[in-house]
Amino acid sequence: MPGASASGPVSDVPAGPAARSASTALLGAIASVDASALPSFLDANRAKLDALLLDAPAAVDVSRLWNLIDPDKQKALIQAAPHVIGNLEGVPYDVRGRANSLDLKQTIASVTRTLKTEHGRAERVALQRQLKTLHNVSTALAKHDGVARTLVTLDPSADAKAAIVVGDIRTADYVSVLVPGMYMSVGEQIEAWAKVAQEQYDLQTGFLRRILGPRGHGGAPGVAVVAWIGYQTPVLTNIGGTALAEQGADSLERTLEGIRALRGADQPYLSVFAHSYGSTAALMALERHTVTVDALALMGSPGSAAQSVAGLAVSDGNVFVGEAPMDPIVNSAFFGSDPGSPGYGAKPMGVDGAVDPLTHASLAGSSGHNAYFTAGTECMRNLAMIGIDRGDLVISGTSAASTSSH
């Protein structure tokens, strides 16, 4: 390519089947190349740079290598490859937020330009749908009550994926990841999912202040909630298999590893709240025992291959299960197990409605399969307690198995 150097770091980057080691070598080479030679280096290695996400190095390696790249070269990388930098686990979250915001802005501009010259009806419909999705992501990023939101994942393609953090995930003492089930596409649901994350953030922060009282001194410990749509969620035609759940498990596993890697010695209390088909994806990820979370809450779960809490990488067996009345999915063991069965070993979490023993407020019940994340419910209150490591304050529930059989 024009401007490519014939020697130096360009030749040090391996190619071929060892893609992951090649990706690691590429980042190392970027750290060592002279700043003045960086543009030509990136031109010469564009294909390998774009391939970083396909066979990404471990998040801990990315974090280590990123810290070796000087700030000016980091800025150049963001400008040259915002999509890659924005979605590479191990890159700091504030950097990813800037990169993904740039990628979002550039993609909106590109799609808008293409629409002006595209005359095919099907092509225009697809472009308009993509543009609407991207604008919805942009809207979902808006601050609420002064709380920052960061776009830490963005796939702006037609099959969009995104993750928005409410709060500061770099410093939060408590981090919760929301994993959705079927029909939760970015285009249709990212704003609503970010709203659920905001409500969890507000609940967790509020309960921390109430519980700590005067001991809170300078304020309650930090909270961050991730509105995560990091996989293609199923629809009615493909809900019966686990192929998409496997993809979701892969993506969630990388997300959790990224959080652990970036926080280093300052680990947060990390929770996963997963619904429906998303609970199967989360269970699959945690069955691998590659990354451990501190708490797991499952709502409306069709299960997985794991037959008990002991098979999951969850600290102290800290698994909670919510099963709403009239939910046809609970107790189905559709994908191999029933997390709500007594033998599974999870803790039943109340979702039917109750009076909050702390605030004395009335909490609404959830009914059916899709009301677990409704504001003002017992379920949302209990999830907040799980997220701040107060499982002892969760209002206990009764397994739907005991009621659905009658």
C-alpha positions in Angstrom: 0.0 0.0 0.0 1.2 3.6 -0.5 3.3 4.8 2.3 3.9 1.3 3.8 7.3 0.8 5.2 9.3 -2.1 3.7 10.9 -2.9 7.0 10.5 -2.5 10.8 7.4 -3.4 12.8 5.3 -4.2 9.7 7.3 -7.4 9.1 7.1 -8.4 12.7 3.4 -9.0 12.6 2.7 -12.7 11.8 0.0 -13.9 9.6 -1.7 -17.2 9.0 -3.7 -19.5 11.3 -2.2 -18.2 14.6 -4.7 -15.4 14.5 -4.9 -14.7 18.2 -1.1 -14.5 18.7 -1.0 -12.3 15.5 -3.5 -10.0 17.1 -1.4 -9.8 20.3 1.7 -9.1 18.2 -0.1 -6.4 16.2 -0.9 -4.5 19.4 2.7 -4.9 20.6 4.0 -3.6 17.3 1.8 -0.6 17.5 3.2 0.2 20.9 6.8 0.0 19.6 6.4 1.7 16.2 7.5 5.3 16.0 4.6 7.8 16.1 5.6 9.4 12.8 5.4 6.0 11.1 2.1 5.0 12.7 -0.2 6.1 9.8 1.7 4.1 7.2 1.9 1.2 9.7 -1.9 1.2 10.1 -2.4 1.4 6.4 -0.1 -1.6 5.8 -1.9 -3.6 8.5 -5.5 -2.6 8.0 -6.8 -6.1 7.4 -5.1 -7.4 10.6 -6.4 -4.4 12.5 -9.9 -5.1 11.4 -9.5 -8.8 12.3 -8.6 -8.0 15.9 -12.2 -8.5 17.0 -12.5 -11.9 15.2 -9.7 -13.5 17.2 -9.2 -11.0 20.0 -6.4 -11.4 22.5 -7.3 -12.0 26.1 -8.6 -8.9 27.8 -5.7 -8.9 30.3 -3.2 -8.9 27.4 -5.1 -6.1 25.6 -5.1 -4.0 28.8 -1.4 -4.6 29.3 -0.5 -3.7 25.7 -2.8 -0.7 25.6 -1.0 0.8 28.5 2.2 0.6 26.5 0.8 2.7 23.7 1.5 6.4 24.3 -1.6 8.8 24.4 -1.0 10.4 21.0 -0.9 7.0 19.3 -4.0 5.9 21.3 -5.8 8.9 19.8 -4.6 8.0 16.3 -5.9 4.5 16.8 -9.3 5.7 17.8 -9.6 7.9 14.7 -8.2 5.2 12.4 -10.3 2.2 13.8 -13.1 3.4 16.1 -15.1 0.2 15.7 -12.2 -2.0 16.6 -11.0 0.1 19.6 -14.6 0.6 20.8 -15.3 -3.1 21.0 -12.0 -4.6 22.1 -12.2 -6.0 25.6 -9.3 -4.7 27.7 -9.4 -1.2 26.3 -10.4 1.2 29.0 -14.2 1.9 29.0 -13.9 5.7 28.7 -11.7 5.1 25.5 -14.3 2.6 24.2 -17.0 5.1 24.8 -15.3 7.8 22.8 -14.5 5.3 20.0 -18.0 4.0 19.8 -19.5 7.4 19.8 -17.3 8.3 16.9 -18.2 5.1 15.1 -21.9 5.8 15.7 -21.6 9.3 14.4 -19.6 8.3 11.3 -22.0 5.4 10.5 -25.1 7.6 10.8 -23.5 10.1 8.4 -22.5 7.3 6.0 -25.9 5.7 6.0 -27.6 9.1 5.5 -25.3 9.8 2.5 -26.1 6.4 1.0 -29.8 6.9 1.4 -29.6 10.1 -0.8 -28.4 8.1 -3.8 -30.0 4.7 -3.2 -33.1 4.1 -5.3 -33.8 0.4 -4.7 -36.8 -0.1 -2.5 -35.6 -3.0 -0.5 -32.2 -1.4 0.0 -33.8 1.9 1.1 -36.0 0.1 3.6 -32.9 -1.7 5.1 -31.0 1.6 5.3 -33.9 3.4 6.9 -34.2 0.6 9.5 -30.5 0.8 10.2 -30.6 4.5 10.6 -33.5 4.3 13.0 -31.6 1.8 15.1 -28.6 4.0 15.2 -30.6 7.0 16.2 -32.3 5.0 18.9 -28.8 4.1 20.3 -27.9 7.8 20.2 -31.1 8.7 22.1 -30.5 5.9 24.7 -27.1 7.5 25.5 -28.6 10.7 26.8 -27.8 11.4 30.5 -30.6 11.0 33.0 -30.5 13.1 36.2 -26.9 13.9 35.5 -25.8 10.2 35.5 -23.4 9.5 32.7 -24.0 6.8 30.1 -21.2 5.2 28.1 -21.5 3.1 24.9 -19.1 0.3 25.5 -20.2 -2.0 22.7 -21.5 -1.1 19.2 -22.1 -3.2 16.2 -23.8 -0.8 13.8 -24.6 -3.4 11.2 -28.1 -4.5 10.3 -27.9 -7.1 13.1 -27.0 -4.5 15.6 -25.5 -5.1 19.1 -24.9 -2.6 21.8 -24.1 -2.2 25.5 -24.7 1.0 27.4 -23.3 1.5 30.9 -25.3 3.7 33.4 -22.8 5.0 35.9 -19.0 4.7 36.0 -17.9 1.1 35.4 -14.2 2.1 35.9 -14.7 2.8 39.6 -18.1 1.3 40.7 -18.1 -0.9 43.8 -21.1 -2.8 42.3 -21.5 -3.7 38.7 -24.6 -5.4 37.3 -25.0 -6.8 33.8 -28.5 -7.1 32.4 -28.9 -10.0 29.9 -32.1 -10.0 27.8 -34.2 -12.8 26.2 -36.1 -13.1 23.0 -37.3 -10.1 20.9 -34.9 -7.7 22.6 -33.3 -6.2 19.5 -31.2 -3.1 19.7 -33.4 -1.3 17.1 -36.6 -1.8 19.1 -35.5 -2.1 22.7 -32.2 -0.3 23.5 -33.9 2.8 24.9 -36.2 0.6 27.1 -33.3 -1.6 28.2 -31.2 1.5 29.1 -34.2 2.7 31.1 -34.3 -0.6 33.1 -30.6 -0.1 33.7 -31.2 3.4 34.9 -34.0 2.2 37.3 -31.7 -0.4 38.7 -28.9 2.2 39.1 -31.4 4.5 41.0 -32.7 1.6 43.2 -29.2 0.3 44.1 -27.9 3.8 44.8 -30.9 4.6 46.9 -30.8 1.4 49.0 -27.1 1.9 49.6 -27.7 5.4 51.0 -30.6 4.1 53.1 -28.7 1.1 54.5 -25.4 3.0 55.1 -27.1 6.0 56.6 -24.5 8.3 58.4 -21.8 5.7 57.7 -22.0 6.7 54.0 -20.0 9.9 54.8 -19.1 11.3 51.3 -21.8 9.3 49.6 -22.8 5.8 48.8 -20.4 3.4 47.0 -20.5 3.7 43.2 -22.9 1.6 41.1 -22.8 0.8 37.4 -25.5 -1.1 35.5 -24.9 -2.4 32.0 -27.8 -2.5 29.5 -26.3 -5.3 27.5 -27.7 -6.6 24.1 -24.5 -8.3 23.1 -26.0 -11.1 21.0 -28.7 -11.7 18.4 -31.7 -12.4 20.6 -34.1 -15.0 19.1 -37.6 -14.7 17.7 -40.3 -17.2 17.5 -38.8 -19.1 14.5 -35.4 -19.8 16.2 -36.2 -19.9 19.9 -36.1 -23.7 20.0 -32.4 -24.2 19.6 -29.3 -23.1 21.5 -27.2 -21.7 18.7 -27.9 -18.1 19.5 -27.5 -18.9 23.3 -24.0 -20.2 22.5 -23.2 -16.9 20.7 -24.6 -15.0 23.6 -22.5 -17.1 26.1 -19.4 -16.3 24.1 -20.1 -12.6 24.0 -21.1 -12.4 27.7 -18.0 -14.4 28.7 -15.8 -11.8 26.9 -17.7 -8.9 28.5 -17.3 -10.4 32.0 -13.6 -11.2 31.4 -13.1 -7.6 30.2 -14.6 -6.2 33.4 -12.4 -8.4 35.5 -9.3 -7.6 33.5 -9.7 -3.8 33.6 -10.5 -3.6 37.3 -7.4 -5.5 38.2 -6.8 -5.4 42.0 -9.9 -3.2 42.5 -12.6 -5.8 41.7 -16.3 -4.8 41.9 -19.0 -7.0 43.2 -20.2 -8.3 39.8 -23.7 -9.6 39.2 -25.6 -10.9 36.2 -29.4 -10.5 35.9 -30.6 -12.7 33.1 -34.1 -13.2 31.7 -35.6 -16.0 29.6 -33.4 -17.2 26.7 -30.8 -14.8 28.0 -30.6 -16.8 31.2 -29.7 -19.9 29.2 -26.9 -17.9 27.5 -25.7 -16.7 30.9 -25.8 -20.2 32.4 -23.8 -21.5 29.4 -21.2 -18.8 30.0 -20.9 -19.6 33.7 -20.8 -23.4 33.1 -17.4 -22.8 31.5 -15.7 -21.6 34.7 -13.5 -19.2 32.8 -14.8 -16.2 34.7 -16.6 -16.0 38.1 -19.4 -13.6 39.1 -20.4 -12.8 42.6 -24.2 -13.2 42.1 -26.6 -14.5 39.4 -30.3 -13.8 39.2 -32.4 -15.8 36.7 -36.0 -14.8 35.8 -38.3 -16.9 33.7 -35.5 -19.3 32.9 -35.8 -22.4 30.6 -32.5 -23.7 32.1 -29.4 -25.2 30.6 -27.2 -28.3 30.8 -26.1 -27.3 34.3 -28.1 -29.4 36.8 -27.3 -27.4 40.0 -25.7 -24.3 41.4 -22.5 -26.3 42.0 -22.0 -26.4 38.2 -21.8 -22.6 37.9 -18.9 -20.2 38.4 -20.8 -18.1 40.9 -19.2 -17.3 44.2 -20.7 -19.0 47.3 -23.5 -20.5 45.2 -25.1 -17.1 45.2 -27.8 -17.8 42.6 -31.4 -16.5 42.8 -34.4 -17.6 40.8 -37.6 -15.6 40.2 -40.6 -17.4 38.8 -43.8 -15.3 38.1 -47.3 -16.8 38.2 -48.7 -17.4 34.7 -45.2 -17.7 33.2 -45.2 -20.7 30.8 -41.5 -20.9 30.6 -40.6 -21.6 34.3 -40.4 -25.2 35.3 -40.2 -26.2 31.6 -36.5 -27.3 31.9 -36.7 -26.7 28.1 -32.9 -26.6 27.7 -32.0 -29.3 30.2 -32.7 -28.2 33.8 -35.1 -26.2 36.0 -33.2 -23.6 38.0 -36.3 -23.2 40.2 -36.5 -26.8 41.3 -35.5 -27.5 44.9 -32.7 -29.8 43.9 -31.0 -27.1 41.8 -29.9 -25.2 45.0 -30.8 -21.7 44.0 -32.6 -19.3 46.3 -36.2 -18.5 45.4 -36.7 -14.7 44.9 -40.0 -13.1 45.5 -41.7 -11.6 42.4 -45.4 -11.9 43.3 -45.7 -8.5 45.0 -45.0 -7.5 48.6 -44.5 -4.7 51.1 -40.8 -3.6 51.3 -39.7 -4.3 54.8 -37.2 -1.4 54.6 -39.3 1.4 53.0 -42.7 0.0 53.8 -43.7 0.8 50.1 -46.0 -1.5 48.3 -44.3 -3.5 45.6 -46.2 -4.7 42.5 -46.1 -8.3 41.4 -44.9 -9.6 38.1 -47.2 -11.9 36.1 -46.5 -13.8 32.9 -43.2 -14.0 31.2 -42.3 -10.4 30.4 -43.0 -8.3 33.5 -39.9 -9.0 35.7 -38.2 -5.7 34.8 -41.2 -3.5 35.3 -40.6 -0.5 37.5 -42.0 -0.7 41.0 -42.0 -4.4 41.2 -40.8 -6.7 43.9 -38.5 -8.3 41.4 -36.7 -5.0 40.6 -36.4 -4.3 44.3 -34.9 -7.7 44.9 -32.5 -7.4 42.0 -31.2 -4.2 43.5 -30.5 -5.9 46.8 -28.6 -8.7 44.9 -26.6 -6.1 43.0 -25.4 -4.4 46.2 -24.4 -7.7 47.9 -27.4 -7.7 50.3 -28.9 -11.0 49.3 -29.8 -11.3 53.0 -32.4 -8.6 52.4 -34.0 -10.2 49.4 -37.6 -11.0 50.0 -37.9 -14.7 49.6 -40.2 -16.3 47.1 -41.9 -19.6 46.6 -41.1 -21.7 43.5 -43.7 -21.4 40.8 -43.5 -25.2 40.8 -45.5 -25.3 44.0 -48.3 -23.2 42.5 -48.4 -24.1 38.8 -49.0 -27.8 39.5 -52.3 -27.0 41.2 
